[in-house]
Amino acid sequence: MRSSWWVGPDQVKVTRSGEEIGVVSREAQIQAIVEAAVMADHRGGVVLVLYGRKRTGFPDEAVTTELVVTWQDRAQADRQLEQDVLLDPPPHDVGEHSEQQQPVEDLAGSILRDDEGTVLVGAEDESEG
């Protein structure tokens, strides 16, 4: 199993020649690496960080323009496409024959849906007790 994410520029650096370059701040780099470290701490595996770099025109200076962070459960992990997960059902037709939904309690007993299907988090069922 493997999971990757891209971190893009969140700041702009102006070079000596006046060129503007989008850069990834150190804070954003650290946050992305910490997120990967948390995954590795919980699941083990391998963390890879690839840096996109651009020279600024000043001798021996370059800046980070993007990161690709990858966590893998093992070094030779295969790529697996993540599936879409839909939490709310698609809206239903509100025609003459549609039935009005009753609130439905989920398996954990802490989430209710109102008549429009809106999730009410932490609501208690008033019919109990």
C-alpha positions in Angstrom: 0.0 0.0 0.0 1.2 3.5 -0.7 -0.1 7.0 -0.3 1.4 10.2 -1.9 0.6 13.8 -1.8 1.9 17.0 -3.4 2.8 20.1 -1.5 2.8 23.3 -3.6 4.1 26.8 -3.2 2.7 28.8 -0.3 5.1 31.8 -0.6 6.8 33.9 -3.2 10.5 34.7 -3.3 11.7 37.7 -5.3 15.1 37.1 -6.8 17.8 39.8 -7.2 16.8 40.1 -10.8 13.1 40.7 -9.8 11.8 37.3 -10.9 9.1 35.9 -8.6 9.3 32.2 -7.8 6.7 30.3 -5.9 8.3 28.5 -3.0 7.3 26.0 -0.3 7.8 27.5 3.1 9.8 25.6 5.7 6.6 25.4 7.8 4.7 23.7 5.0 7.7 21.3 4.4 7.8 20.4 8.1 4.0 19.9 8.3 4.1 17.5 5.3 7.0 15.5 6.7 5.4 15.3 10.2 2.2 14.0 8.6 4.2 11.2 6.9 6.1 10.5 10.1 2.8 10.1 11.9 1.7 7.5 9.3 5.0 5.7 9.6 4.7 5.7 13.4 1.3 4.1 13.3 1.8 1.7 10.4 5.6 1.4 9.9 6.9 1.4 6.4 9.0 3.8 4.3 8.7 7.6 3.9 10.1 9.3 0.8 10.3 13.1 0.2 11.1 14.4 -3.3 12.1 18.0 -3.6 11.4 20.2 -6.7 14.1 22.9 -6.8 14.8 26.0 -8.9 17.9 28.1 -9.1 17.4 31.7 -8.2 20.2 33.2 -10.3 22.3 33.9 -7.2 25.5 31.8 -7.1 24.9 28.4 -5.3 21.3 29.3 -4.3 18.2 27.3 -5.1 14.7 27.2 -3.5 12.2 24.4 -2.9 9.3 24.9 -5.4 7.3 21.7 -4.6 7.4 18.5 -2.6 6.0 15.0 -3.2 5.7 13.1 0.0 5.1 9.3 -0.2 4.4 6.8 2.6 4.6 3.1 1.7 4.0 0.1 3.9 7.2 -1.5 2.5 10.0 -0.5 0.1 8.5 -2.3 -2.9 4.9 -1.3 -2.4 2.7 -1.3 -5.5 0.7 1.8 -6.5 -3.0 1.4 -5.7 -5.5 4.0 -6.9 -7.6 5.3 -4.0 -11.4 4.8 -4.4 -13.9 7.7 -4.0 -15.7 7.4 -0.7 -19.1 9.2 -0.5 -20.4 9.8 3.0 -23.8 11.2 2.0 -26.2 9.5 -0.4 -26.9 11.4 -3.6 -30.0 13.7 -3.4 -33.1 11.9 -4.3 -35.9 13.0 -6.6 -38.5 15.1 -4.8 -41.4 14.1 -7.0 -45.0 13.2 -6.1 -44.0 9.6 -5.2 -41.0 10.3 -3.1 -41.2 9.2 0.5 -40.1 11.5 3.3 -37.1 10.1 5.1 -37.3 9.5 8.8 -34.3 10.2 11.0 -31.9 7.2 10.9 -29.5 6.4 13.7 -26.2 5.0 12.7 -24.5 1.9 14.2 -22.5 4.0 16.6 -25.7 5.6 18.0 -24.3 9.1 17.9 -25.3 10.4 14.4 -28.9 11.1 13.4 -30.2 12.5 10.0 -33.0 15.0 9.9 -35.9 14.9 7.3 -33.6 16.5 4.7 -30.8 14.0 5.2 -28.5 16.4 7.0 -26.2 14.7 9.5 -26.8 15.8 13.1 -23.5 15.0 14.9 -23.8 14.3 18.6 -27.6 14.6 18.6 -29.4 12.4 21.1 -32.6 10.6 20.1 -35.4 12.4 22.0 -37.6 9.3 21.8 -35.4 7.4 24.2 -35.9 7.6 28.0 
